C-alpha cells in the first residue's frame, strides 16, 4: 500500500462499516444503520489518530471495531424475540 500499510485496518473498517448500510435494508434491521455509522466513525478516528500522533491506527480501529461488534451482538441477543414454550 505504497508504504502506508499501517492504514490497511482503517480501510477495512470503513468498508465493513459501509456494507452495513445495504444490509440494514436487506435484513430490515435499522440498528445496522447505527452500527455502520459507528464503524465508519471508528475508521475515521483511526485515520486521524494515525496521522496526528504516533499511535498505530490499527490499535484504534481494532479496539473500537471489536467493541462495537461485540456490543451489537449482545444488544441483538438481548432484544431477540423469545420462542413461546
DRENPA-3360 file (N, C-alpha, C; in nm, 2 decimals, always signed):
BEGIN
1 = XXXXXXXX = +0.08/-0.12/+0.00/+0.00/+0.00/+0.00/+0.09/+0.12/+0.00 ~ +0.18/+0.13/-0.09/+0.27/+0.25/-0.10/+0.33/+0.29/+0.03 ~ +0.37/+0.20/+0.11/+0.44/+0.24/+0.24/+0.34/+0.28/+0.35 ~ +0.22/+0.26/+0.32/+0.11/+0.30/+0.42/+0.03/+0.18/+0.47 ~ +0.10/+0.07/+0.49/+0.03/-0.05/+0.53/-0.03/-0.04/+0.67 ~ +0.01/+0.05/+0.75/-0.04/+0.07/+0.88/-0.19/+0.12/+0.87 ~ -0.23/+0.17/+0.76/-0.36/+0.22/+0.74/-0.46/+0.12/+0.68 ~ -0.41/+0.00/+0.65/-0.50/-0.10/+0.60/-0.62/-0.13/+0.69;
9 = XXXXXXXX = -0.60/-0.14/+0.82/-0.71/-0.16/+0.91/-0.82/-0.05/+0.90 ~ -0.77/+0.07/+0.87/-0.87/+0.18/+0.86/-0.96/+0.16/+0.74 ~ -0.90/+0.12/+0.63/-0.97/+0.09/+0.51/-1.07/-0.02/+0.53 ~ -1.02/-0.13/+0.59/-1.10/-0.25/+0.61/-1.22/-0.21/+0.70 ~ -1.20/-0.13/+0.80/-1.31/-0.09/+0.90/-1.41/+0.00/+0.82 ~ -1.36/+0.09/+0.74/-1.45/+0.17/+0.66/-1.54/+0.09/+0.57 ~ -1.48/-0.01/+0.50/-1.56/-0.09/+0.41/-1.66/-0.18/+0.48 ~ -1.61/-0.24/+0.59/-1.70/-0.32/+0.68/-1.82/-0.23/+0.73;
17 = XXXXXXXX = -1.79/-0.11/+0.77/-1.90/-0.02/+0.82/-1.99/+0.02/+0.70 ~ -1.94/+0.04/+0.59/-2.02/+0.08/+0.47/-2.11/-0.04/+0.43 ~ -2.07/-0.16/+0.44/-2.15/-0.27/+0.40/-2.27/-0.29/+0.49 ~ -2.27/-0.23/+0.60/-2.39/-0.25/+0.69/-2.51/-0.17/+0.64 ~ -2.49/-0.06/+0.56/-2.60/+0.02/+0.51/-2.69/-0.06/+0.42 ~ -2.64/-0.13/+0.31/-2.73/-0.21/+0.23/-2.79/-0.33/+0.31 ~ -2.71/-0.38/+0.41/-2.76/-0.49/+0.49/-2.88/-0.45/+0.57 ~ -2.88/-0.33/+0.62/-2.99/-0.28/+0.70/-3.12/-0.28/+0.62;
25 = XXXXXXXX = -3.11/-0.25/+0.50/-3.23/-0.25/+0.41/-3.27/-0.40/+0.38 ~ -3.17/-0.48/+0.35/-3.19/-0.62/+0.31/-3.25/-0.70/+0.43 ~ -3.20/-0.68/+0.55/-3.24/-0.75/+0.67/-3.35/-0.68/+0.75 ~ -3.38/-0.56/+0.70/-3.49/-0.48/+0.77/-3.45/-0.46/+0.92 ~ -3.33/-0.43/+0.94/-3.28/-0.40/+1.08/-3.22/-0.26/+1.09 ~ -3.30/-0.16/+1.13/-3.25/-0.03/+1.14/-3.13/-0.01/+1.23 ~ -3.11/-0.10/+1.32/-2.99/-0.09/+1.41/-2.86/-0.11/+1.33 ~ -2.87/-0.17/+1.22/-2.74/-0.19/+1.14/-2.70/-0.05/+1.08;
33 = XXXXXXXX = -2.79/+0.04/+1.06/-2.75/+0.18/+1.02/-2.66/+0.24/+1.13 ~ -2.70/+0.22/+1.25/-2.62/+0.28/+1.37/-2.48/+0.21/+1.37 ~ -2.48/+0.08/+1.35/-2.35/+0.01/+1.35/-2.27/+0.06/+1.24 ~ -2.32/+0.07/+1.12/-2.25/+0.12/+1.00/-2.19/+0.26/+1.03 ~ -2.27/+0.35/+1.08/-2.22/+0.48/+1.11/-2.11/+0.48/+1.21 ~ -2.13/+0.40/+1.32/-2.03/+0.39/+1.42/-1.90/+0.33/+1.37 ~ -1.91/+0.23/+1.29/-1.79/+0.17/+1.23/-1.71/+0.27/+1.14 ~ -1.78/+0.34/+1.06/-1.72/+0.44/+0.98/-1.65/+0.55/+1.06;
41 = XXXXXXXX = -1.72/+0.59/+1.17/-1.66/+0.69/+1.26/-1.53/+0.63/+1.33 ~ -1.53/+0.50/+1.36/-1.41/+0.44/+1.42/-1.30/+0.44/+1.32 ~ -1.33/+0.41/+1.19/-1.23/+0.42/+1.09/-1.17/+0.56/+1.08 ~ -1.26/+0.66/+1.08/-1.21/+0.80/+1.07/-1.13/+0.83/+1.19 ~ -1.17/+0.79/+1.31/-1.09/+0.81/+1.43/-0.95/+0.75/+1.42 ~ -0.94/+0.63/+1.36/-0.81/+0.56/+1.34/-0.73/+0.64/+1.25 ~ -0.79/+0.69/+1.14/-0.71/+0.77/+1.04/-0.66/+0.89/+1.10 ~ -0.74/+0.97/+1.17/-0.70/+1.09/+1.23/-0.59/+1.07/+1.34;
49 = XXXXXXXX = -0.61/+0.97/+1.42/-0.52/+0.94/+1.52/-0.38/+0.90/+1.46 ~ -0.38/+0.82/+1.36/-0.26/+0.78/+1.29/-0.19/+0.89/+1.23 ~ -0.26/+0.98/+1.17/-0.20/+1.10/+1.11/-0.15/+1.20/+1.21 ~ -0.22/+1.22/+1.32/-0.19/+1.32/+1.42/-0.10/+1.28/+1.53 ~ -0.07/+1.15/+1.55/+0.01/+1.10/+1.66/+0.09/+0.98/+1.62 ~ +0.16/+0.93/+1.72/+0.25/+0.81/+1.70/+0.17/+0.68/+1.72 ~ +0.04/+0.69/+1.76/-0.04/+0.58/+1.78/-0.07/+0.51/+1.65 ~ -0.05/+0.38/+1.65/-0.08/+0.30/+1.53/-0.23/+0.30/+1.50;
57 = XXXXXXXX = -0.27/+0.33/+1.38/-0.42/+0.33/+1.35/-0.49/+0.20/+1.38 ~ -0.42/+0.09/+1.36/-0.48/-0.04/+1.38/-0.52/-0.06/+1.52 ~ -0.45/+0.00/+1.61/-0.49/-0.01/+1.76/-0.62/+0.05/+1.78 ~ -0.64/+0.17/+1.73/-0.77/+0.24/+1.75/-0.88/+0.16/+1.68 ~ -0.86/+0.13/+1.56/-0.96/+0.06/+1.48/-0.99/-0.08/+1.53 ~ -0.89/-0.15/+1.57/-0.91/-0.29/+1.62/-0.99/-0.29/+1.75 ~ -0.95/-0.20/+1.84/-1.03/-0.20/+1.97/-1.17/-0.14/+1.95 ~ -1.18/-0.03/+1.87/-1.31/+0.03/+1.85/-1.40/-0.06/+1.78;
65 = XXXXXXXX = -1.36/-0.12/+1.67/-1.45/-0.21/+1.59/-1.48/-0.33/+1.67 ~ -1.39/-0.39/+1.74/-1.41/-0.51/+1.82/-1.52/-0.48/+1.93 ~ -1.51/-0.37/+1.99/-1.61/-0.33/+2.10/-1.75/-0.31/+2.04 ~ -1.75/-0.24/+1.92/-1.88/-0.21/+1.86/-1.95/-0.34/+1.81 ~ -1.87/-0.43/+1.75/-1.93/-0.55/+1.70/-1.98/-0.64/+1.82 ~ -1.90/-0.64/+1.92/-1.94/-0.72/+2.04/-2.06/-0.66/+2.10 ~ -2.07/-0.53/+2.12/-2.19/-0.46/+2.18/-2.31/-0.48/+2.09 ~ -2.30/-0.48/+1.96/-2.41/-0.50/+1.87/-2.46/-0.65/+1.89;
73 = XXXXXXXX = -2.37/-0.74/+1.90/-2.41/-0.88/+1.92/-2.48/-0.90/+2.05 ~ -2.43/-0.84/+2.15/-2.50/-0.85/+2.28/-2.64/-0.79/+2.28 ~ -2.65/-0.67/+2.22/-2.77/-0.59/+2.20/-2.87/-0.68/+2.13 ~ -2.83/-0.74/+2.02/-2.92/-0.82/+1.93/-2.97/-0.94/+2.01 ~ -2.88/-1.01/+2.08/-2.92/-1.13/+2.15/-3.01/-1.09/+2.27 ~ -2.99/-0.98/+2.33/-3.07/-0.94/+2.45/-3.21/-0.89/+2.41 ~ -3.22/-0.85/+2.29/-3.36/-0.80/+2.24/-3.42/-0.90/+2.15 ~ -3.37/-1.01/+2.12/-3.43/-1.11/+2.03/-3.55/-1.16/+2.09;
81 = XXXXX = -3.65/-1.18/+2.00/-3.78/-1.24/+2.05/-3.75/-1.39/+2.10 ~ -3.82/-1.42/+2.21/-3.80/-1.55/+2.27/-3.91/-1.64/+2.21 ~ -3.87/-1.76/+2.18/-3.98/-1.86/+2.13/-4.08/-1.89/+2.24 ~ -4.20/-1.90/+2.21/-4.30/-1.94/+2.30/-4.28/-2.09/+2.34 ~ -4.29/-2.11/+2.47/-4.27/-2.25/+2.50/-4.30/-2.28/+2.64;
% end
